[in-house]
Amino acid sequence: MRKTLIAALALCALLPATAAARPLPRTIALPDGWQPEGIAGGRGATFYAGSVADGDIYRGSFRTGRGFVLVDLLPEAGRSATGLKYDRRRHRLFVAGASSGRLYVYDARTGADERVYDVPGAGFINDVVLTRRGAYFTDSIVPRLYRIPIAPNGALGNLEVVPLSGDIAYGPGFNANGIEATRDGRRLIIVQSNTGKLFRADPDSGFTREIALDRPVTNGDGILLAGRTLFVVRNRDERIAAVRLSRRLRSGRVQREIADPRFDVPTTIADFAGRLYAINARFAGDNHNPREDIIRVAP
């Protein structure tokens, strides 16, 4: 999928959906009352979307726009869902628990709990990225990462706390938010929402260096790395910035910004068949149906 997305960027146009029997839907609606924030691509055309309100997880299809609630929880369960990532090798879903102070791992086929991690002293657990060695979660209030080690056989280890150090400096508001990893997993990329800065981070030590940008990407939220292009969702600015990164992640240049009249505080993105899909969080609280919850946009 990422190679297709890079090709689409080079052409600055959508690639034809030759593999689809019908045109892909331009918008996808989630269930009534859903409070979306995170979206992740799964196997094939499958996607997953979480609800901040109660931690429910929706499983749908980019091809048809239809789906069902995979994880259906009662509000009193005290769960929440912001960023999420799909583990293709083990069919698992890793979910950031927002202000619940927890990390969740679900069976992506049945929705059953695989493991729940309590995080003492957590602020707001916001986003997650997977490498072959583990899952890494950001905390937007407390300067640290949370790591769930993944053994070669897929076994999940105990929670590890990785303090963030180096160039990143936490201030008022939301700090570390969206997180990505290079293909080899040796470096992480983090966007800081309140400053609009990008950082590369060592996944073992948490030591960060700023990625010098030609202009900030303030309100940066979910991010998606395709080759050397980093897509940064700027939620309240209702833009997606395409940032061209240098080979060693020392600098970056905002090449263009994608706008769409259907955006309503987009927070995260996923990719499928050479297209970007943004999810509208609607922080103002407009949660009625029918809605344009998931928007297909051109890269």
N, C-alpha and C positions, 0 to 999 in steps of 0.2 A: 504494500500500500504506500509506503513512504517513497519508493522510487517513482510511482505514478504521480504522487503529489509534487515531487521535484520537477518532473517533466511538465506538469500543468503550470507550475510557476514560471518556467522558462518561456512558455508560450504565452503567458499572461491571459490564458483563456481556459475555459472548461474543456476537458477531454470528453469525447462522446462516450455515452454509457453503452458501449457495444455489448457488454456482458449482460445487460438487463433486458428482460423481456418487455418491460414497459418503462416509461420515463420515471426516474426517481422522484419521489414527492419533494416539493420545495419546502414544505413545512410539515412538522409532526406534532400532534397534540398528545399531551400526557394526561393522566386521569384528573378529574375534577378535584380541586383542593390541593393538588401537588405543589410543593415548593421546591422547584429544581435548583441545583447549583452545579453539580458535577455530571459529566458524561464521559464514557469510555467505550471505545470500539472493542468488540469481542471477536469470536471466530466467524469468518465469512462476513455476512452483512449484519450481524448482530450488534446491538449496542446496549449499554446499561446506563440508567440515569437514576440518581439518588434524590431523596427528598430531605431537606434540612429539618422539616417539622417533626418527623417521627422516625427517620432512618429507613423508610421503605425504599426498595430498589425495584425499578421497572426494567423489564427486558423487552426490547423491541427489534424491529427490522428496518434498516435504512432503505431497503428495497420497497417494502409495502407500507411502511409507516404504522403498522399494527404491532401489538404486543400484549403483554400482561404483567401484573405485579408479581414479581418473583419472590421478594421478601416483603411480607405483609405484617407489620407490627402494630401493636396498640400504642397510643401516645404515652401511656403510663410506663412503657418499657424504658423510657428515658434515652432512647437512641437518636442519633442524628447522622446525616450523611452529607459530606461536602465532596472533596476529591475522591476519585476511585480509579482503579486500574485493574485490567484483566490479565491474569496469568495464563498464557496460552498453553504452556506445557502441562500445567496441573489443573486447568479449568477452575481456577479460584478467582475470587474478587476481593481485592484489598480496598478497604474503605476508611477514609479519615472521618473521625467522629465529632468534628467541630468542637462545641463547648461541652460535650458529654464527658470529655476526659478519657476517651477510649478509642482503640483501634479495632476494626472488625475484619475478619477473614471469613468469607462465605463460600460455600460450594456454588459455583456459577451455574450449575445445571439444576440443582434442587432448591437453592436458597437457604439451605441449612447452615448453621454456624459450624465453622471449622475451628475457629479459635477467637476469643475476645481478650484483648489486652487492656488492662487498666494502666493509666499513665499518671502517676502522682505528680501534682504540681503543674499539670498542663494548663496552657492558656486557651488557645483556640487552634485545634489541630485542623489544618486547612487542606493540604493536597498531598499526593503520594506519587512516587515513581518506582518502577521495578527495574532491577538489574538481575543478573544471574546469581548474584551473591546475597541479595536481600531487597526488602521494600523500605523506602525512605520517605518519611512524612515530615512536612514543615509544621512549625508552630508560629502563628503570626504575632503572638504576644510575648512569648518567652524565646530567647535566642538559642535555640537548639533544634536538632533533628532527632527523630525517633526511628530506630532501625529494627526491623524484624529480620534476623538472619535466615537465609534459605540454604539448606545443605544441598549437595549435589543430588541426593536422592529425593529432594523436595521437602524434607522435614523442616518444620518451622522452629526456630530457636526462641529463646527468651528475649524479651524487650531489651534494647540497648539505647542509652541516651548519648547523643553526640553533640557536645556544646559547639555552637558556632563561634568562630573567632576570626581574626584577620580584619579585612576591610569593612565588612558589614557592621553597621552600628544601628541598633534598634532605637526607635523614637516613638512618639505618640501615634496612635492609629495602628493600622495593619502593616506589618513588616514583611517577613518572608512569606510568600504566598505560593505561586505556581512553581513546580519543580520538574525538571527533565534530566535525562542522563545521556551522555554520549553513547555511541553504539557499543563501545567496548566496556562501558560501565565504570571507567576510571575517573571520570569527572562528572559532577552534577552541575546543573545550571539552575539558578534561583532568581526569581524576580521579587524585588521589594516594592510593595504596592505604594507606600506613602512617599517614597523618594523617586520612583520610576527608574531605579538602577537595576542592573543585572550583575550577577556574580557567578564565578565558577567556584566550585567547592570540592575539597577532597572528601570522598565518601567515608574514609576511615577516621580522619582527624577532625573534620568539620572546618578546617582552615579555608578561608575565602579570599579571593582576589576579585576586585571590581573589573568588570568588562566595560571599558570606556566606550560610551555611546556618543553619537553626534547630537542626540537630543533625548531627554528622558521619556520613558514609557509609563508615566504616572497612572495610578489605578490599575497597574498590571495584575492580572489574576491568573487564569489558566494559561499554560504555555505548551507548545507543540514543536518539537524539533524535527525538521525534514532536511537531511543533509546538513548544509551549513546555514540554512534559513530557519530562524526561530520565529514562530508566530506567537504574538503576545496579545491576549485579550485584555483590552482596557475597559473594564466593566462600565463605570459611570460615564466615561467618555464615549461609549458605544462605538468603539473602533477595534479593529484587529490590526496590530502593527506587524509588518513583515520585516524582520531584522536580519541583515546579512552579517554573519559572524566571521571573524578572521579564523584562520586555520587553527591557531593555538588558543582561541577563545580569549584573546587579550583586548579585542575591540569589536565594535559592531556599528553598523550604519542602518538606520531606518530607511528602507527602500520605498515603501509605500504603506498606506493605511487603508484598510478595507472598511467601508461603511455600508449600511443597509437600512432602509427605512423601517424594516421589521424588527430591528434590534430593540430590546427593552431590557437594558442592563445585562448584556451577555457576560457570562462568567468563565466558562471553559469551552474547549473545542475538542473534536475528534475528527479523524479523516477516514474517508471511504471512497474508493474508486475515483481518486483524483479530485475530490471535493472536500471542503471544510464544512463541518457541522457545528454551529454554535448553539448553546443552550441559554435561554432567557431566564434570568433569576427573578426579575420583577421585584426588586427590593421594596418598591412602594406598596406591595401587597395585593396587586391585581391578580387574583388566582381563579377567575371564573373560566368556564369553558364556553364556546370553543376558543382555543388559544393557539398562537403560533409559538409553541414552546421550544421546538428545535428547528433551526433555520439552516437550510442548505445555501451556502454562499460560495462564490468563486474564490479560488486562492489568489 
